[in-house]
Each structure stands twice: as structure tokens, then as C-alpha cells.
Amino acid sequence: MFAKGHFMFVRNAAVVFSAFSALVLLTATAAQAQRLPGGVHPEHYALTLTPDLKAATFRGEETIDVVLDAPSKSITLNAAEIKFGEVKAYALPIATYVYGKLGSSPRPLTPLETDQRPQIAITTLDGEKEQATFSFANELPAGRVTLAIRYTGVLNDKLRGFYLSKTKTRSYAVTQFEPTDARRAYPSFDEPALKATYDITMIVDSGDTAISNSNMISDKAGPIAGKHTLRFATTPKMSTYLVAFLVGDFKCTEGKSDGVPIRVCATPDKVRLTKFAVESAKYVLHYYDTYFGIKYPMPKLDMVALPDFEAGAMENFGCITYRETDLLVDSRIGSIPEKKRVAVVVAHEMAHQWFGDMVTMEWWDNLWLNEGFATWMETKAPATWHPEWGFSQDDAQSLDETLNLDSGRSTRAIRATADTPDEINEMFDGIAYGKAGAVIGMVENYIGKEAFRQGVHNYLQAHLYANATAEDFWSAQTANSHLPVDKVMSSFVTQPGVPLLTFSERRAGGVPVGQSRFFLSAAETSRASAGGAQWSVPVCLKTNAEPICRVLRPEDANVPLPMDAGLPMFYANGGAKGYFRTEYTSSQLSAIVAKAETSLTPAERIGLLGDRWAMVLSGRAAVGDYLDLVLALKQDSGAVLLDTAYEQIKKIDAEIASEEDRAELAGVLRRQFGPVYTALGSPVKGESFDRQQLRGTLFELLGEAHDSTVLAEAQLLTTRTFAVDNKKDKTLDPALSDAAVLVSTTNGDAALYEKLLAVSKYASEPGEQSDALRALARFRDPALVTRTLDYTASGAVRNQDSGTVLAALLRDRETRDQTWDYIQKNWDKIHAQLTVSSGAEVVAATGSFCTVRQRNEVASFFATHKVDAAKHTLAAAVDSINDCIQLHSAQEPKLHAWLASQPK
């Protein structure tokens, strides 16, 4: 799943992981109470569903073929928000079993094909555990049993289970089951290791169609007037959370790759925006077939854009669902950042067809085997397809953000206990995605791409259509590479936090190095140096020669380096793949900075900048030293490097600077970066994407620094951007026009607000609507801020977007106080608009506060106003506020002194 709300996509298309949650372990007794009892193994589900979109209900008829390990008078499975009708159990002799089309699990003949009398069950519900128990008068024998179940359910408005997704003209019935919501659509053994095959039948209105995991095999009128019945082929064995069925008037664009039919589908008004996704999927499918050495496992691939969708996308086996903004883009005039986003999300979800769908983690504690792998893979195919789009720099920026996330006190290990639905939902964070993906990338960089690829193939081949553990993966890599991958990965998967490698001056034979756990909190830094976690760290020392890679073990105090290794410069993160922070001596750092432009790659320079900023946050370096480095790199041609610096400068402005400092800092930025922007000149046809993005970022930076020339230009460009019927003029340079709108909104008036409000409501492209909605959250006029808050609380903003708007207002220094006051006073209305992930998004955004008063208010308010699956998000937010308070106290005097030293 591409988790919307757990991470956001910034304008240069780099994925940034937000610190939305960290898991604290509960006792085994309390957690295990949520798990199903053992001894029952599902083999096959036959589902027939009849949704009523007008009444927002559905009827279900289901048979589940199970195997009992021992005789039993009861069977317990998962069910939530379901009303049961009659439940029967048939104990069938083995002779009646036949095999399905795919030659997977044995399937029994239906109950009507036997003359055996069923037992009628008494159904007992446990709402807290989301379980139903079927009890029988007589013992069911060990072996094969078929359950026949009739039930009804509600098409809910919570964007989970079987729910309604709405446009202005109609409703659609769609599904989102990960992690624990299949039980809201059909009674099931809703745990990932309990795989089974599926036969799915949908009875829908005659004007609608249905899409499911496998290919449709029949379409017949009836059995109800005005309905038709669609049957789908038997699926391979798969987990409950990967089942999908979608109902509506979807229209599709078709393609094919390696003999596999591909469709990209949307509501009829948006099917014109599906062509680029088809081309992306065609390229990615062939790339993955070749890379994995295992063909795409399903007979077809459907990708469907849904109007209301909480996640970014969901990897249902053979039927991937997406938020519209993550799949739909105009293939002719869409911007490169929009296309990058679609290509990355498509590649992420398609990677899951192998990692997660075909080979699935045994339990949610190993979620990283799904999400970490998909995150690691998501830029590989797009980067080969479009190398000019700079994905390696995006990866370096994402790594830096993830390292910061994992340096908090409330972080968790990649593998952590999670058994209750709330615990499991909190697992979908930047650790499962970003850290796991980064650790995989580090290991690949260490052992070599081909050796790693072969290890991946071996792992997948050994667990086809089954379940696997972390140990299964790193054992496969260790056996193939004959390198200590198991020791490296186990140290990073089982321990929380980030290693800090502290180097001393070189001696004969190598560079002395110390290892400790790194914290962004200055208060934790001294404690970390006393000992604690230790890692086996692949370190690739880059000198003037090729990087020399070694594993630094916990007991090692020296990194070997030959005397002729091209010194004086060495950089400890060659390739920008290492999952660690570095601290150099002053002479080492000076040598690195002096050669940064000539000897480091763009990705390595991003890593250098990120490390130096992290040292400031942790109290190990002064903010002025960091700003000196930014100015030393100001002529760098890499757009992502400048974007990284700009994001950190905004943090200085928001969390360190006094009001006096802010004005002085803006002056320094105008004087230093104004000439850089001027030297770029106006946009010209055919210039590189990187240059376009660099100009846009410089424009936004100078606009925020109140450069009068840029502010005037922003107003003119914004007027031109929406000159005709509030439609975005796509003939303008997209990076510059987008930056102009963002600059204009911060000082925007009611007239501009009305234009953007209209675009957010009526634009024909989902991306334009989403951009306009986010722009509304940038207005700082108190009256307009209130309008945005009222608009969000009214329900007019889709639930999937409400958290993003509120979080943006909470993170802006100019609007956070007003927003926080509004949220507290209007909590019932606000809470009604939040989903599970958007609620956590709002809680996480309060972590941008920076005063003792606000910290106490946040802790107190959310102690009595609970947000689902956000307990540990709140702990992380409070930690973040404490860190900000310390950061301001320690660094504001240093910033003030640095600003005073700058030439006017």
C-alpha cells in the first residue's frame, strides 16, 4: 500500500516520510486476545455479493471450505459490522473434492451437490475482538468442512471495508481491506498467513460493471430484474486483505505487456487521463518480469482510480486501486512531477504483486517485507525508463528524511509486535516504508546489484504463494552472496534508531571510528554516547578513487583504508546509500566541502547537507556552520539539493529564529540567492527538468524572503495561470507557475482565494483540484484561514483530504495558533471528517509546535479526545515539541550571532 497521510510527495517528486506513528509494545496476553484461535485452515472462499448502492447496503452469500485439525463444536472467524442470517456447516468426504482451474487448493462440490445434512450454527458476536463464533450441537469431525453463510452489511462512508466512493453524479461500491477490514465485507479468517483461493460473483445493476482480482468468465442477466451476474475466475492462494471487488460505470484504457492484458480504469469523465498510467504499467511489468526472473503471476492487471480513497494506492492481487491523483495525469500536457508521481506509485504497487501478494509476510510484525521492498523497488523501473528525471536525488532526499524520523525518542524497530487493529494500523509508517526500503538499498549497494537481484529471486522462488519471515529473506541473501547480510540486516531490523559514526584523524591502516545511537534531541545525545545499540554497518569510504566498502562490526574501532587510497579527502557514505549519520573532524569536513562539487555525486551532496543539518538539530554543530555550507553550495545545479536546503531553512525560520532574526535571515537569502536566480534566466523550451525545478525552488525561496521583484512577478504569473475560467494555463512553465501560486497565496486576498476555491471544487483534473486545495491552506489572512477551516469542517472537503489541509495549517508558523484554537473549539465537527490516517496526520502535525504551553495543551487535549490508531503518534508529537523547545533555546543565540556577522 502506498500510504497516503503517512508520507507526502513534495514538488520535486521525492517521497518524504512523515513521523506519523511509532509502536510501543503491549503485553502478549492482551494482544494475543485479538488473534484467531488456531486449528482451522481456510482453503477456498466462494463469495456472491449483491450491493444496493442507493440504500448503501449489500447482501452476501458465502461458502468457506476449511480444514479442522481436530474435532470441534465451534469455529471462530473475523466479522465486523455484519448481520448474520443462517449459518450451516457441511462435513464432506474427501472423495467429493475437485481441483480448481489454477490447480491450487482443492475445492469441494457445493452443498447442493451432496445429500449430506448440514448442522445449523448458533452465532455469537464479539464486537471488541471483531470476531464471530459459530457453535454446533454436534462435534464437527477433523478434516474438511464447508461453512455456508448468509449475511448483510452496510456500504459505509469510512473508506474501509466495502464502502461508498462518490462523485457529484453517483456512488460506487469499492473495497479497501488492508490491514484488517476484509471482515467488514465478508466473514473471514482475516489474518495474512491464512491464505485461500477465491471464486467471486457480483450481482450488480444492469448499467454497471464489476472489477475483481481475476478475469471475468461470465456475464449473465438476472437473477433479479434490472441486474446482471458477473463471475470471475478462481484466484491463486492469497490473503484476505488482497481481495477486491469494485462496482460502478468504470471505463478503461487497455494495453498489454509480456502477454499480460493491462487496463487502467476510472470514472467515465476521467478515462482520458489514464493513458500515461498504461504506458507506465507496460514498462514496469516487463522490467519486473526480467528483474525478478519470475513472470507476473496473474492472468491480467487492472488498475482503478477511485474518487474517495484513504490510502495512496492498494496492491490488491491483479486489481490495484488508487487515489485519483496517484494514477491519473494528462499524458500530453501533464507536468513531469505529476508523471513522476504516477510512475512511482504504479511501480510501488506493481512490486507488491511479487512482494506481498505472491509472497506474503506471516504476520504484520514483518510488514516491512511488503512495504520496505516496494519502497526500495519503486524508483528502479522509472529511473531506467526516464533517467533524466533524477530519481537518485529523490532517493537521497527521502533517505535523509527517514533518518530524521528514525532519530526520535519514540521511534520503533522495523520489526515490532502488533496484534490489535490499532497496533497494526500504526505499523504503516515511515519505518515500515522508508527505513526498511533504505536498509534494503544499503545492503544492495554493499553486496552488488546482481548478487542482490539473484538473492531476491531465490527468496521469491522458495516461497511462491506462501508466507515468509525476515529470517527467510536475509538467509537467502547470505547464502547467495557469502557475505554477512544476516548480521547486517538483523541488526537494523530488530533495533530501533540510527547509527552515528564518529571519525577521528586517519592513522596507519585506517580511520578510527566510534559507533553510537544518534538522536535529534540534544538531551538524548549525551546519553547515547554512553553505550546502547550497536550495528553491523556497511560503510563505503569514498576517496579520490572508487569507494571501498567494509562492514563495520560493533567491536571494530577502525575502518581499514589503504595508505594509497587517494586522500586527503574521504567521504564515508559513498553512493549515498548508507543508513547512518556521520560526524567528521573539522579538517576532514573541510576537505569534503572543498571537493563537494567535483568529487561528490548530487546524491552524495544531499547526504552531506542532511548530515550537517542533523548535527545542528542534535546540538553537535552550530546553525551558522550549517548555513555556511548552504551558501558554499548555492551555485549547485541540483534542484533537489536546493530543495533540501530550502526545507531546512524553513525549519530555521519557523523553530529557531526570533522575529528580528527572521527579517535578517530573509535579507541574507535575498542577497545570496537573488543573483543565482537571475543568472538562470527565463524558461526556455527544451531545458532540462532539473533546471526547471531549480528555478521554481529559487523563486519560492525568494518569494518567502519577500523579494519585491519576485513578489511582483508572482502576482503577474498567478493572474496568467488562472486567466480563463479559473482553469490552469498549462502553456506556462509548470515549475515557475506553481511556485508563483504558492508565493502569491501567502499574502493572497479574497479574490485569489475565490479563484483557488473554484479550482478545488470544479477543475476537471484531480491533480489540479488537489493542488488548489493545498494552496487554500497557505493563505495567512485570519479571515481566509477561518474560511478554510470552516470549509474543511463542513464536510465539503473529501475525508481523504481533510487531514492534509489541517496539518498544513498547523505546520505554518503564521497560522498554527489560529488553527489549533479552532480545532479545540470545533472538535466534534473536525473529528467527524477524519479517517484513521487523516486523524493521525492531524495529531502528528501538532509536533511542529514549539512552546511549553502548546505542548501541555496537545497532551491534555488528546488525552480526552481520542484519535484512533494515534496513541504513539501523540507521544512522538510531544517529543518533537520538546525537541523544538530545546533547539530554539540552544541555537537562537548562535543564529543571531551568525546573522550579525553577515555582510549587508
Steps between C-alpha positions, in 0.01 A plus 500: 500500500622848415393660826349842453530703816800299616706675240459787260641571156678836473533704182819328377323164528715366781314292752527649848399289792316670782536396862141398539545209735732289711404174659522420868461134585203377698505189715476174311190397691295806409615499139452132435138531611432665163642208299288214372529164674701244306400168356286625208651548153295663222560360152239660277239778511203527263348847533184638340433866580201712404557869579216754511672832436191711564429343837874474582465133597604163363402134528753221510488125447821318583642155527837445667677167467716440805709221649469429873807364676281331762129440560327815626157628593585859404682705237609862558579746223507879450192710436422868560187704424335190350155359579484125470215300359511124487838328547542132415789255512545205265753228576583358157694184415832552325374317191271791416787746455615622160772741394452853377627636170831628632587168656526663840298404807243218480141622479196302620187450303232743615262390775224457242716236330493279808220343697672544833295678764656818636524615857346840580726730697425731790697821431659697783661839431788668682504859378816598687701218345317530166432126507204269446478149644282232340397237754349161406301244693719214380872486457629573151751230397865571435573557134309691236191702589302753297333801664201649317419854619232756415553853624441870435720804543522876460683688226663741743640852459827431689711404194566151633348157449228504230412868473348774286726720290313797358516747213262792445272279289503153656643250749736208450536195725870430554732323743802572719589207726858554616579440773196362688184602316416204276291388798264794431416363155495125557543271804857378468815373661644848471868432570771512231632146551153346451509502122232346278367505146191702402203475264327838490159575351344847488130572436482866395273749324472440126665834420803427715798269478722338759876452524669245724834325550472250216357515150126494435379164366127563456243782490136394514173690548313454828419334729327823605330734254728789411811311618768285339734244649875519442721202589877512531759225461644320800791692650833362620547461876507843660441683826163652589625859493586468128146421382324774301165556333397832348158594360402792277510637146880489469659560160847372412798550271668176394855386435715187516848407620673162485168352391313633806189713431514832688211737566500837674148596603329809640164670516380579144587871522865424582582206273689743271760531779590129511740468205820590682430242772454233231839586353656495847352160581612354168859604564500398866347156442767406245773642725381294797455182297864533401633616837330240718539217251143401590215600271214720620279247680146603395320461165426873478580830672235760576581835658200707609476862616242560773350841588512435877799300617682535830836351400710610205453160338436136593663193347197266478619195303434571132268795582697795636298796628624860512413844619426696181799732543735199511385345171349766277703758306470657158756310289539794261526812718536362853804627687804279561450499880144375445626226267781409738249454777279272292798298375634450855165402653425262213845342541453474879167320473610273216805395705254379763359247252820306572589639846189476712248337269680195364735477800341641815631571847372253760380776728488879517819520709681432172300757301833636378535191279213653302545874530877522533551295185244698302658827615845375402372392156276797423759719327700226325282456192406872466868598527587262216204623296573871557856548632473873438246533782762474775361220717834436674482848651142440610615179669776687685255763625258229613781323685589822683141555609469139616819525706351802678177312565691207647712726724213587730463358848167336414616309195463123473686207350414396145360177643276567797209323666157596368186296562199727552352693205623830646851363547502361148379828350780683676752273328435680169754773561831630375684218672322219312531692174797735512739336742439147375542611139817691586656205685426274203662758270806519726547124490458496121765772469734293723477159333440619142186533290522167318577295809211667679264444206582129498438482875160662450414245232602212725288636787191542283541163331521324835172649632267526198136552609606448861618704799847600611693665782787746527737212569392333176606805304834575653593131505440485124723804447772366728505162328521656155755775570716318759513832685365575853167638379320322785704684764456835325126469447419349837679788675292757309168311498489409869638823653347848486692809409786628286873432540733798536852439369749743655834510318840605629807600303646227284771275634710229341272246338169672546272758654401467868125503546261482793141376480203623706128556458410836349215714635366828367436598860797676655389367839536141381832551322720477811315192623552327164877536521502287814413184303189314393406374154774388263473407133686313229527789254608481134722806453620604153790740540534724199836664433628634171482136388206258490312440828642229726217313675543323833267382774567686822421254779407608853843398628692685225669827591664559162389506136782355288628739232815445295763773518473555123122543504498843344493716810487774629119487452285210602122485525344221705176458306610427146195438285273682750343171608631462854244496779697702754606852595863611490704741709843599367791691644517863395787432257318202347184705454692790345657263246161353412336842455791623288454210257123461529420646158767301317532172690153429640197400297178705533355228725812502720482879534140468617619249759777736613251784543260277689771379737610853583141611570448196723808602699336840559176341620690275739708781645827373350543795260402867483226619266738759354741227390214329320397823326862551391484160330171592328654820365811311389273274291262771376625474141433127491297406193301230679139595565453241773805624691355851507159364593658312792675816615182705460296260714763527773515880470123507552552303819758755615251777430215319676674347803824683571472861385351783704290758316808722469704207374237414238530840337881476500494146363269606218746775411791255484300268275406783264861616468648152461243327278366794299799499263479122465138528389577785262785304341261216411304731272151446369368154410596380155353219298680170534694576816553218747247403763762559771552859384125565496465370855802700618348822368167423666660430838713816484189701410309363799795552736538864392125557517492376859798730565285795381703580190299786345582409140399137550181597685395723211582229247305248706186713484526533122563128449217402734259726310608339172478151649128533569409758236232295323204360695720412796667230292872452536698623200732209421689688230697673777815351646346264761771531766498880487122541485451256790757688706331830413165376627657380825675834553186698420278307739707588808398865455192426293169685518140385479493525121786252459347281769174481302687396186682219675186392683324467164789294360493272806131434435462499124832425325473205263831345606544350849855633527386858442225463759744360753762772435240772538371352825851494645550859382196610703690390810780748420293818534592685820231765524309398818161540332606274214652247740163483674331441165734208428437352843123537464518348152692199629274448802184528290554169321542669162864383491536127437589306814816377329626861474381660822802399706742636240338845508492517878855372533629766259335775704639357823854489364509862382641733764257772389180292520563230761364688803174590330461149363571329830249723679237421235561124521459499877178702487349306208633152567177310444459646152868452418514146634199402290700579185807295590589147394747282689803631309387864477430506872857385566617761250343779707645367824845474340482858371475633854859383536600819316402710805786649696382625840445345840143629505412336169671175599287482813186586306566230241564233762196600702261538207573168332497321835125568511427520125618167370612447143501141371839337441685814614614424855865484411472772237405727790805391699722578201333841457563594864862390463530715190367806685750445779780471245391826337500680834856381564609580145375857521668555836835360385521636147322839496797688654731330250274594211482858623879521516540349153248741349684794660822386333356494149582786258207734442 
